[in-house]
Every structure is written in structure tokens, then in C-alpha cells.
Amino acid sequence: MSLPGIPFLDLVTPHVELEQELTAVFQKALHTAGFIGGPMVENFEKAFATFCGTEHAVGVGSGTDALRFALMAAGVCPGDVVVTVPNTFIATTEAISQAGALPEFVDIDERTYNMDPEKLREYLETQCAISADGRLVSKRSNRPVRAIVPVHLYGQMADMDLILELADHFNLIVVEDACQAHGAQYFSRKQNRWLAAGSVGKAAAFSFYPGKNLGACGEAGAVTTNDPALAAQVRMIRDHGQAKKYYHNVEGYNGRLDAIQAGLLHVKLQHLAKWNEQRRERAAEYNRLFENVENPVATPYEPAWSRAVYHLYVVRVDDREGLIAFLKNEGIGTGIHYPIPLHLQTAYRALNYLPGDLPKTEQAAAQIVSLPMFPTLSPEQQASVVHQVRHFLEAKTKTGLLDAVRLEPAGRTS
Ligand SMILES: *Cc1c(COP(=O)(O)O)cnc(C)c1O
């Protein structure tokens, strides 16, 4: 008997549904030979800035470029320390290193999987010192701390009020890694209003990698900001450091957003709010189904101050590897985001972190599983996923091999 199968992600359906509009973009580019820059890029940039509630959006080649250029344009210099979390994709720290800076890590809140502002405070107050010339210096590396990169992981924003307050107090730049959070919102208790991902820090980075909530048909990214000088600087850096053709103010990069990708993204952007709403409905349905599962599955925690857009639906179980193998056998796709925390990656051996240094991240990394999540996921498919998860857990509990996943509350609770 062949299984119907439930993919982890369905990238085909939305493109088939929009095929005519998307093909028209490609034809327009062919007929005008407008491949680099031009109105398709500018129009998408304007529309994406409006979507994020920012003054500016600057299209670039990828999310990694977006973060690197944003850090550089925001004033991160070679030799600086940039503080981030280890529970993220390596592009976050690649961008920091490629800007010439050194990543240092603070742990996450184990319920939201995002930067724990209290851990950030602890790092800034106890792991750093004020040097003779008044700069905040990391004791670990003896280098000046310049910026914080909170990552809005899985489509949920980090708790920004406290992060911004600490940044303000220690005179640090905040650049959001919003690569998984297009359209996510955060209720700032301080400003008493909802803020969109990408509009909170000095600048933010977005990725339009195909699998993201807003994905190109290839590589693409954008920097958002309210600062016109920063936007101008990113425009220059993405285009070989030139403000005017062949007049190079600085050495830059070939990091532009392709016009065809911009045109395709503009078509898809019209559907993003609806797709995000569908993701939220799918998440609510999973939550509802898991309520009836006796065995412990820690479902995503969405605080009252958050409106997540569920780029991923991540649960936590004991024997994650067993569950993944079981679901695979049933034709159900899953993912792990991410199995090895960055501070323990071989690539970062030279940073000298040890197992146990960032325990909340390490515990999460061993237990998290991302279940199928995409806007056209059907309730029937979800019922089948949860049915199989329950099936696996019941069999495990009977044999007494399963320990309950118990999570202690941490951080803010409302
Ligand atoms: C996807 C992603 C990036 C990098 O984006 P690319 O477009 O692949 O370069 C950076 N940070 C996070 C958290 C991501 O998920």
C-alpha cells in the first residue's frame, strides 16, 4: 500500500496557482531586458516597506547579504563584538563574521526559543566591563561590544522592549534578523502599540529564500529601516560601493536584488497577509489537536504580546529522533531547526564555547521537531500528523521509555 504522504513544505501549489501572473513578470523582463535595477525593483521595495511599516526597504541578493549590509551600514566595524543567539541558522553569524565582527552568544527563553532578554542583561552586566575610554568591552574577547542581533525565529518576534531598553542603556545598535518573520507582530508595552517585524531595530534583514513565508523563485533578500542615511548606505554597498556609476565611495559588493525576482516577489507579496493568516489558523488547529494528546508534546508558546506568522511549527518531545523516523515511515515530512547550536558547530570551534555554556539552547536543540506547516496544509492532513505523533508516543509510554518533557516557565508570562 502506498502512503498518501504529507510533505514538510509545499512550494508547488502557490506557484501553480499564480503561474499566469508570475509568467507575465518574466515576459515583461524579457521584453524590456530590465534585469538589474529599474522599476520592478523600486516598486517591490516600496511595497515591501509599506508591508513592514518602514520608510525604506532595499532589495539585496539574499538574507545573508541583507544582514551583513545592515550591520555594516549601521556602524558595526571590524573587530567589534555582535551579540546574538546560538539557536538560529548559521547565516546570522556568517553575516556578523563577514562584516568583520565577532559573534558572542546569549541563551534563549526555552518557551519562545528566542533571545532571553534577562540573559542579555546578565551578559551585558556581568560578562562585559567598561574600559578606560568608556567603551563596553567583552571580557571573553576583550573587544568592544557594538550591536545586538535578535532573531525572530520560527516566525515569532523576540521580546523587543527589554532588548531595546538594554541597547539604549549600553549604547548598542539593534539589527533584527527577521529572515523568518515577514509580517510577524509584537505588542510593545512601552509604546502601547503593535510593531511589525523589521520596523523595531535600527535596521532589519529579510530573506526571500524560496521556503520563507515570502519566497522568491531563487535567491533574494531585503534590508528595512526608517533611517534614510542607512538605506542609502545599503544601496551603495549592494552596488560595488558606488553612489554614481563608476564613482566608488567605498569598496562594496555585488549584492543587488534581481529585477525578475523583485517582480515575482511583488506578485506574491499581495498574498502574504492571507498566507500568514492561513499559517496562524493551521497552528491553532495543531494546538487544538495536541490538547487531546495525553502524552507530553510541548506546542509552540505564543505570548499575548506576539502575533507569530508560523514560518515553522515546532514542537518538543523526548526521543525526537525516534519520532522523526516513525513519521518518515508514515510518509510525513519533518525538519529540525536546528540540530546543532551554533556555538557547538565545528565552524566555530575557535570561539571556544563548550557544551553546557548555553544550556537552554542545547536542551531545545535535542528535542525540537518542526512539523509540516504551509498555508495550504489541510485539517485532514494535520489530524493525520497528530494521530501518528500520538500513536508513536503511546507506544513509547507503554514501554516506559519516554520521559515527560517538562518546561519551567521563564521570562515574561503575558
Ligand atoms: C534564511 C535565514 C537567513 C539567511 O537568508 P538567505 O536568504 O538564505 O541568505 C538568515 N537568518 C535566518 C534566521 C534565516 O532563517
The ligand as a MOL file (V3000), in Angstrom:
LIG
                    3D

  0  0  0     0  0            999 V3000
M  V30 BEGIN CTAB
M  V30 COUNTS 15 15 0 0 0
M  V30 BEGIN ATOM
M  V30 1 C 17.0730 32.0540 5.8890 0
M  V30 2 C 17.7370 32.7310 7.0160 0
M  V30 3 C 18.8420 33.5740 6.8230 0
M  V30 4 C 19.5680 33.7350 5.5390 0
M  V30 5 O 18.8330 34.0080 4.4230 0
M  V30 6 P 19.3740 33.6090 2.9730 0
M  V30 7 O 18.4240 34.3180 2.0660 0
M  V30 8 O 19.3140 32.1260 2.8590 0
M  V30 9 O 20.7540 34.1280 2.8350 0
M  V30 10 C 19.3240 34.2610 7.9320 0
M  V30 11 N 18.8000 34.0970 9.1480 0
M  V30 12 C 17.7660 33.2660 9.3730 0
M  V30 13 C 17.2210 33.1360 10.7580 0
M  V30 14 C 17.2220 32.5390 8.3130 0
M  V30 15 O 16.2060 31.6970 8.5590 0
M  V30 END ATOM
M  V30 BEGIN BOND
M  V30 1 1 1 2
M  V30 2 1 2 3
M  V30 3 2 2 14
M  V30 4 1 3 4
M  V30 5 2 3 10
M  V30 6 1 4 5
M  V30 7 1 5 6
M  V30 8 2 6 7
M  V30 9 1 6 8
M  V30 10 1 6 9
M  V30 11 1 10 11
M  V30 12 2 11 12
M  V30 13 1 12 13
M  V30 14 1 12 14
M  V30 15 1 14 15
M  V30 END BOND
M  V30 END CTAB
M  END
